[in-house]
């Protein structure tokens, strides 16, 4: 991310903080904008794995169900 892109992102966070913040946030919108900025850029460094979501793992939906020991199906 270039310096210009970082500045644009910070300005966008400030705009959102001002536009959607409460009256209390209007007193110091830079604090809320900084929270937004940190949230947006968190984990965007080079060390972050490409895909670390549990839902996107190929075997996420294939977990075997466990049955309680000693329980057997009852046929009526």
Secondary structure by P-SEA (a helix, b strand, c coil): ccaaaaaaaaaaaaaaaaacccccccccaaaaaaaaaaaaacccccccccccccccccccccbbbbccccbbbbcc
